Amino acid sequence: MQLKDQQVVIIGGSSGIGLATAQLAQAEGARVTITGRSEEKLRRVANTLGTVKTAIADVTNEKDLQQVFEACDRVDHLVLLGASLASGKICDAALEDLSRPITERLWGAIHTIRAAAPKMSNGSITLTSGLFSARPIAGMAVVAAAVGGIEAMTRALALELAPIRINAIAPGYIDTPLLRAAFEDQYEGVVKAQSAVLPTQRIGTAEETAKAILFLMTSGFITGEILHIDGGGRLI
Ligand SMILES: NC(=O)c1ccc[n+]([C@@H]2O[C@H](COP(=O)([O-])OP(=O)(O)OC[C@H]3O[C@@H](n4cnc5c(N)ncnc54)[C@H](OP(=O)(O)O)[C@@H]3O)[C@@H](O)[C@H]2O)c1
């Protein structure tokens, strides 16, 4: 149990991949703090997971994040997942929707790491990229730019923040509330279409993605790495 009594903070831990990561880390003996914007979602998870700590924080709000980490005596592992999938075509979408991926993903990472780093002396930070960095689709140019930026930032921060290890996951299509909400009534069709073309013949689960995060957390000789959990999605 490498995570026994380790302090794990999961930004965006009340749903999907973050929630699955909280469950696995807790099962490995970690002391877990999860954050999100919705108090109701956090309360529901706390009722299920029991000993987990919760804090309300929006990654776009620097003060929220400072408060989260001020309340921690130390942080061993930080996982940053919290973001929406807002975007749109560059010439059509409102500027607010186009700036959101940058604000949430790049500025969110900057605010979070600046707030967390003073509480970390070692351990790991896991950031979140995504399949759109390597295999974009129309309407997701800004999300692609933001997650591509996260990959570049991961490698640079692995040098800048050493000996803290910095890695990123790059998930493909993963069955979570975010994916279901993004495709709404087309969700089943998207799953069927992806299952027909992916080498794995199915999309991924939150638990599989969480296992990849725990692998990065506990692999002491891996830093600056981007781990693809995409069923081979970037190869097709
Ligand atoms: N699922 C996929 O197929 C997939 C693929 C590639 C990348 N990803 C990325 O993986 C991450 C997690 O995705 P998921 O599928 O697990 O999504 P999810 O089920 O919607 O969970 C997202 C979590 O982040 C929180 N969150 C969202 N926006 C936030 C913000 N502005 N500030 C703070 N917390 C925020 C949510 O809680 P609140 O709503 O209460 O804030 C929730 O706890 C996201 O960055 C997503 O883009 C997912």
The ligand as an ORCA input file, in Angstrom:
! r2SCAN-3c Opt
* xyz 0 1
  N     -14.548     11.695    -20.085
  C     -13.786     11.797    -21.155
  O     -14.062     11.159    -22.186
  C     -12.560     12.674    -21.130
  C     -11.673     12.610    -22.226
  C     -10.540     13.425    -22.225
  C     -10.296     14.295    -21.169
  N     -11.184     14.320    -20.130
  C     -10.907     15.287    -19.072
  O     -10.824     14.646    -17.816
  C     -11.265     15.564    -16.793
  C     -12.320     14.882    -15.939
  O     -13.378     14.529    -16.800
  P     -14.603     13.616    -16.378
  O     -15.045     12.967    -17.635
  O     -14.282     12.813    -15.187
  O     -15.674     14.761    -16.036
  P     -16.834     14.891    -14.948
  O     -17.438     13.562    -14.629
  O     -17.716     15.974    -15.455
  O     -16.051     15.417    -13.649
  C     -15.477     16.685    -13.656
  C     -15.108     17.070    -12.237
  O     -14.496     18.345    -12.272
  C     -15.285     19.309    -11.558
  N     -15.221     20.561    -12.317
  C     -15.702     20.850    -13.546
  N     -15.426     22.102    -13.890
  C     -14.735     22.638    -12.860
  C     -14.179     23.924    -12.600
  N     -14.287     24.949    -13.459
  N     -13.548     24.113    -11.413
  C     -13.446     23.119    -10.503
  N     -13.948     21.895    -10.684
  C     -14.588     21.665    -11.852
  C     -16.687     18.680    -11.476
  O     -17.453     19.101    -10.352
  P     -18.356     20.452    -10.446
  O     -19.112     20.376    -11.727
  O     -19.194     20.413     -9.227
  O     -17.386     21.579    -10.434
  C     -16.313     17.208    -11.318
  O     -15.915     16.939     -9.999
  C     -11.764     16.817    -17.517
  O     -10.742     17.776    -17.549
  C     -12.031     16.302    -18.919
  O     -11.976     17.290    -19.915
  C     -12.294     13.541    -20.076
*
